[in-house]
Every structure is written in structure tokens, then in C-alpha cells.
Amino acid sequence: MLRGFTALGRALPAWLLAGVALTLAGCDTVEAPSDLLVQQARGDQCVEPTEVMRRDHMKILMHERDEAKLYGRRNPEHSFVGCVDCHVSPTASRDDPATHFCLACHQFNAVRMDCFQCHTDQPSDQAPPKRSAGLEASIEQHLALQAGGIETDQEIPTP
């Protein structure tokens, strides 16, 4: 049975093991986020126990997103703004995991984070709301035309 193996066939497992070792050697080590990154919560306690938030915060955010977008219901206890207000420092930078807890934790867990493409990454008392002047002007124009009894099929551009 061993006759069928060529020299290359017998060396293949060693080559694969060497390739895996070299690949892993090139990986950067990522440290767990420092407790210093979490701003002291502004309330008495978090809306959920720490273990629940570590395990299920994304499920909670997705549920709240669906409730808000589909049904117009917002739960102030589980708001994204509330999380950022309590747990992100006003001096944090979304580009530097050493200063931004959310980014550091997501990087540590190798999870892509795209929340801040639309949402602000600064506490609400520090950051101006992200609004598009062009969008607001289009909405105002559309509403003015409708108020005047003019039906439009104008599509309102989104940013």
C-alpha cells in the first residue's frame, strides 16, 4: 500500500503543517480592550447585566432596529445613542482602537463593525447630529408641493 505514495505524497503533510505555522506566525496579536476605555456609565447601572450585553448586545440592537424601522417603536432603554452616551469617551476616535471601546472590543473579537457609517461614534452631547442639508431641502420641497395639492412622483434622494 505504501508503494503508491510518491516522495511528494509523503512530504505533503509536512508542507501543509509548515504553511499553517507560517500563516499563524504572521498574525498580529490583539489585546483585550482595557477597562479604562469604558467611560463610567452616566446612569446607576447598565440596562442589562454585563453577561447579557456581552453575549446578546447585537441581538438587542438588531431587534431594536427592526422595531424602529418596521413599526416606528423606539425603546429608550435599548437605544444605540444611550449605549454610546454611557460607554464612549468624548475624546474617542473611531479610527483608533486604543481610544474607542466599541472598536477595540470588535477588533479583539474579529467582528466587523459598520454601525458608525450611519450612527455617530461620539456621545450625543459632544457630536452634532449627522444630517444632510440636501436631504432636508428635498423633503421640505416635497412636503410643500404636497401641501399645495400637487402630486409628485419625485424621488427623494438619500445620502
Buried (B, 14 or more C-beta within 10 A) or exposed (E): EEEEEEEEEEEEEEEEEEEEEEEEEEEEEEEEBEEEBBBEBEEEEBBBEEEEBEEEBEEBBEEBEEBBEEEEEEEEEBBBBBBBBBBBBEEBEBEEBEBBBBBBBBBEEEEEBEBBEEEBBBBEEBBEEEEEEEEEEBEEEBEEEEEEEEEEEEEEEEE
